[in-house]
């Protein structure tokens, strides 16, 4: 599970470095059925992380039910303190 949290921290850093304008752009894509869509990129990113969190919770629950110690699952505790600017 430690590598999962390392990826989460890496994702958070990458998101923080993004320019706000990029989140306001539209993104066109095709779903797994080949249907085309054009949606707001920022809202798609928000959906991606919400959906990922949902599944992370499912995995954590299943492991806990099998008495597997999943360790710290609160990402807030894994985010390092930063200095005020």
PyMOL CGO cylinders between C-alpha atoms (Angstrom):
from pymol import cmd
from pymol.cgo import CYLINDER

trace = [
    CYLINDER, 0.00, 0.00, 0.00, 2.93, 2.37, 0.53, 0.3, 1, 1, 1, 1, 1, 1,
    CYLINDER, 2.93, 2.37, 0.53, 3.54, 2.66, -3.20, 0.3, 1, 1, 1, 1, 1, 1,
    CYLINDER, 3.54, 2.66, -3.20, -0.11, 3.62, -3.70, 0.3, 1, 1, 1, 1, 1, 1,
    CYLINDER, -0.11, 3.62, -3.70, 0.32, 6.58, -1.34, 0.3, 1, 1, 1, 1, 1, 1,
    CYLINDER, 0.32, 6.58, -1.34, 3.56, 7.56, -3.07, 0.3, 1, 1, 1, 1, 1, 1,
    CYLINDER, 3.56, 7.56, -3.07, 1.61, 7.70, -6.33, 0.3, 1, 1, 1, 1, 1, 1,
    CYLINDER, 1.61, 7.70, -6.33, -1.09, 9.78, -4.65, 0.3, 1, 1, 1, 1, 1, 1,
    CYLINDER, -1.09, 9.78, -4.65, 1.50, 12.31, -3.46, 0.3, 1, 1, 1, 1, 1, 1,
    CYLINDER, 1.50, 12.31, -3.46, 3.06, 12.40, -6.91, 0.3, 1, 1, 1, 1, 1, 1,
    CYLINDER, 3.06, 12.40, -6.91, -0.38, 12.98, -8.49, 0.3, 1, 1, 1, 1, 1, 1,
    CYLINDER, -0.38, 12.98, -8.49, -1.09, 15.79, -6.01, 0.3, 1, 1, 1, 1, 1, 1,
    CYLINDER, -1.09, 15.79, -6.01, 2.19, 17.54, -6.88, 0.3, 1, 1, 1, 1, 1, 1,
    CYLINDER, 2.19, 17.54, -6.88, 1.49, 17.26, -10.61, 0.3, 1, 1, 1, 1, 1, 1,
    CYLINDER, 1.49, 17.26, -10.61, -2.03, 18.67, -10.17, 0.3, 1, 1, 1, 1, 1, 1,
    CYLINDER, -2.03, 18.67, -10.17, -0.69, 21.58, -8.13, 0.3, 1, 1, 1, 1, 1, 1,
    CYLINDER, -0.69, 21.58, -8.13, 1.72, 22.48, -10.92, 0.3, 1, 1, 1, 1, 1, 1,
    CYLINDER, 1.72, 22.48, -10.92, -1.00, 22.65, -13.57, 0.3, 1, 1, 1, 1, 1, 1,
    CYLINDER, -1.00, 22.65, -13.57, -2.06, 26.03, -14.86, 0.3, 1, 1, 1, 1, 1, 1,
    CYLINDER, -2.06, 26.03, -14.86, -5.69, 26.87, -13.97, 0.3, 1, 1, 1, 1, 1, 1,
    CYLINDER, -5.69, 26.87, -13.97, -6.39, 27.60, -17.63, 0.3, 1, 1, 1, 1, 1, 1,
    CYLINDER, -6.39, 27.60, -17.63, -5.77, 23.99, -18.62, 0.3, 1, 1, 1, 1, 1, 1,
    CYLINDER, -5.77, 23.99, -18.62, -8.64, 22.89, -16.38, 0.3, 1, 1, 1, 1, 1, 1,
    CYLINDER, -8.64, 22.89, -16.38, -11.04, 25.23, -18.19, 0.3, 1, 1, 1, 1, 1, 1,
    CYLINDER, -11.04, 25.23, -18.19, -10.40, 23.67, -21.59, 0.3, 1, 1, 1, 1, 1, 1,
    CYLINDER, -10.40, 23.67, -21.59, -12.59, 21.08, -23.26, 0.3, 1, 1, 1, 1, 1, 1,
    CYLINDER, -12.59, 21.08, -23.26, -11.39, 17.56, -23.87, 0.3, 1, 1, 1, 1, 1, 1,
    CYLINDER, -11.39, 17.56, -23.87, -12.76, 15.36, -26.60, 0.3, 1, 1, 1, 1, 1, 1,
    CYLINDER, -12.76, 15.36, -26.60, -12.52, 11.62, -26.17, 0.3, 1, 1, 1, 1, 1, 1,
    CYLINDER, -12.52, 11.62, -26.17, -14.18, 8.32, -27.02, 0.3, 1, 1, 1, 1, 1, 1,
    CYLINDER, -14.18, 8.32, -27.02, -15.49, 5.97, -24.37, 0.3, 1, 1, 1, 1, 1, 1,
    CYLINDER, -15.49, 5.97, -24.37, -15.01, 2.20, -24.41, 0.3, 1, 1, 1, 1, 1, 1,
    CYLINDER, -15.01, 2.20, -24.41, -18.06, 1.87, -26.68, 0.3, 1, 1, 1, 1, 1, 1,
    CYLINDER, -18.06, 1.87, -26.68, -16.53, 4.26, -29.22, 0.3, 1, 1, 1, 1, 1, 1,
    CYLINDER, -16.53, 4.26, -29.22, -18.99, 7.07, -28.47, 0.3, 1, 1, 1, 1, 1, 1,
    CYLINDER, -18.99, 7.07, -28.47, -17.46, 10.55, -28.81, 0.3, 1, 1, 1, 1, 1, 1,
    CYLINDER, -17.46, 10.55, -28.81, -17.83, 13.18, -26.09, 0.3, 1, 1, 1, 1, 1, 1,
    CYLINDER, -17.83, 13.18, -26.09, -16.53, 16.67, -25.38, 0.3, 1, 1, 1, 1, 1, 1,
    CYLINDER, -16.53, 16.67, -25.38, -16.41, 17.66, -21.71, 0.3, 1, 1, 1, 1, 1, 1,
    CYLINDER, -16.41, 17.66, -21.71, -14.74, 20.17, -19.41, 0.3, 1, 1, 1, 1, 1, 1,
    CYLINDER, -14.74, 20.17, -19.41, -11.26, 18.88, -18.56, 0.3, 1, 1, 1, 1, 1, 1,
    CYLINDER, -11.26, 18.88, -18.56, -11.34, 20.11, -14.95, 0.3, 1, 1, 1, 1, 1, 1,
    CYLINDER, -11.34, 20.11, -14.95, -14.60, 18.32, -14.24, 0.3, 1, 1, 1, 1, 1, 1,
    CYLINDER, -14.60, 18.32, -14.24, -13.26, 15.14, -15.83, 0.3, 1, 1, 1, 1, 1, 1,
    CYLINDER, -13.26, 15.14, -15.83, -10.18, 15.30, -13.59, 0.3, 1, 1, 1, 1, 1, 1,
    CYLINDER, -10.18, 15.30, -13.59, -12.41, 15.78, -10.55, 0.3, 1, 1, 1, 1, 1, 1,
    CYLINDER, -12.41, 15.78, -10.55, -14.47, 12.74, -11.58, 0.3, 1, 1, 1, 1, 1, 1,
    CYLINDER, -14.47, 12.74, -11.58, -11.31, 10.67, -12.09, 0.3, 1, 1, 1, 1, 1, 1,
    CYLINDER, -11.31, 10.67, -12.09, -10.03, 11.34, -8.58, 0.3, 1, 1, 1, 1, 1, 1,
    CYLINDER, -10.03, 11.34, -8.58, -13.44, 10.89, -6.96, 0.3, 1, 1, 1, 1, 1, 1,
    CYLINDER, -13.44, 10.89, -6.96, -13.88, 7.57, -8.76, 0.3, 1, 1, 1, 1, 1, 1,
    CYLINDER, -13.88, 7.57, -8.76, -10.38, 6.44, -7.82, 0.3, 1, 1, 1, 1, 1, 1,
    CYLINDER, -10.38, 6.44, -7.82, -11.10, 7.28, -4.18, 0.3, 1, 1, 1, 1, 1, 1,
    CYLINDER, -11.10, 7.28, -4.18, -14.29, 5.24, -4.30, 0.3, 1, 1, 1, 1, 1, 1,
    CYLINDER, -14.29, 5.24, -4.30, -12.42, 2.15, -5.50, 0.3, 1, 1, 1, 1, 1, 1,
    CYLINDER, -12.42, 2.15, -5.50, -9.56, 2.70, -3.04, 0.3, 1, 1, 1, 1, 1, 1,
    CYLINDER, -9.56, 2.70, -3.04, -12.19, 2.61, -0.28, 0.3, 1, 1, 1, 1, 1, 1,
    CYLINDER, -12.19, 2.61, -0.28, -13.62, -0.62, -1.67, 0.3, 1, 1, 1, 1, 1, 1,
    CYLINDER, -13.62, -0.62, -1.67, -10.19, -2.28, -1.68, 0.3, 1, 1, 1, 1, 1, 1,
    CYLINDER, -10.19, -2.28, -1.68, -9.45, -1.02, 1.83, 0.3, 1, 1, 1, 1, 1, 1,
    CYLINDER, -9.45, -1.02, 1.83, -12.76, -2.43, 3.09, 0.3, 1, 1, 1, 1, 1, 1,
    CYLINDER, -12.76, -2.43, 3.09, -12.22, -5.82, 1.46, 0.3, 1, 1, 1, 1, 1, 1,
    CYLINDER, -12.22, -5.82, 1.46, -8.71, -6.10, 2.89, 0.3, 1, 1, 1, 1, 1, 1,
    CYLINDER, -8.71, -6.10, 2.89, -9.89, -5.06, 6.35, 0.3, 1, 1, 1, 1, 1, 1,
    CYLINDER, -9.89, -5.06, 6.35, -12.61, -7.71, 6.22, 0.3, 1, 1, 1, 1, 1, 1,
    CYLINDER, -12.61, -7.71, 6.22, -9.84, -10.26, 5.66, 0.3, 1, 1, 1, 1, 1, 1,
    CYLINDER, -9.84, -10.26, 5.66, -7.92, -8.88, 8.67, 0.3, 1, 1, 1, 1, 1, 1,
    CYLINDER, -7.92, -8.88, 8.67, -5.21, -7.32, 6.52, 0.3, 1, 1, 1, 1, 1, 1,
    CYLINDER, -5.21, -7.32, 6.52, -3.66, -4.25, 8.11, 0.3, 1, 1, 1, 1, 1, 1,
    CYLINDER, -3.66, -4.25, 8.11, -3.86, -1.61, 5.40, 0.3, 1, 1, 1, 1, 1, 1,
    CYLINDER, -3.86, -1.61, 5.40, -1.97, 0.97, 7.46, 0.3, 1, 1, 1, 1, 1, 1,
    CYLINDER, -1.97, 0.97, 7.46, -2.68, 4.68, 7.30, 0.3, 1, 1, 1, 1, 1, 1,
    CYLINDER, -2.68, 4.68, 7.30, -5.43, 5.42, 4.78, 0.3, 1, 1, 1, 1, 1, 1,
    CYLINDER, -5.43, 5.42, 4.78, -5.83, 9.12, 5.53, 0.3, 1, 1, 1, 1, 1, 1,
    CYLINDER, -5.83, 9.12, 5.53, -3.94, 10.90, 2.75, 0.3, 1, 1, 1, 1, 1, 1,
    CYLINDER, -3.94, 10.90, 2.75, -3.95, 14.10, 4.81, 0.3, 1, 1, 1, 1, 1, 1,
    CYLINDER, -3.95, 14.10, 4.81, -1.51, 12.47, 7.21, 0.3, 1, 1, 1, 1, 1, 1,
    CYLINDER, -1.51, 12.47, 7.21, 0.82, 11.68, 4.30, 0.3, 1, 1, 1, 1, 1, 1,
    CYLINDER, 0.82, 11.68, 4.30, 0.96, 15.25, 2.93, 0.3, 1, 1, 1, 1, 1, 1,
    CYLINDER, 0.96, 15.25, 2.93, 4.09, 16.99, 4.22, 0.3, 1, 1, 1, 1, 1, 1,
    CYLINDER, 4.09, 16.99, 4.22, 3.81, 20.34, 5.97, 0.3, 1, 1, 1, 1, 1, 1,
    CYLINDER, 3.81, 20.34, 5.97, 4.75, 23.32, 3.83, 0.3, 1, 1, 1, 1, 1, 1,
    CYLINDER, 4.75, 23.32, 3.83, 5.85, 26.78, 4.75, 0.3, 1, 1, 1, 1, 1, 1,
    CYLINDER, 5.85, 26.78, 4.75, 3.47, 29.71, 4.37, 0.3, 1, 1, 1, 1, 1, 1,
    CYLINDER, 3.47, 29.71, 4.37, 4.40, 32.07, 1.55, 0.3, 1, 1, 1, 1, 1, 1,
]
cmd.load_cgo(trace, "trace")
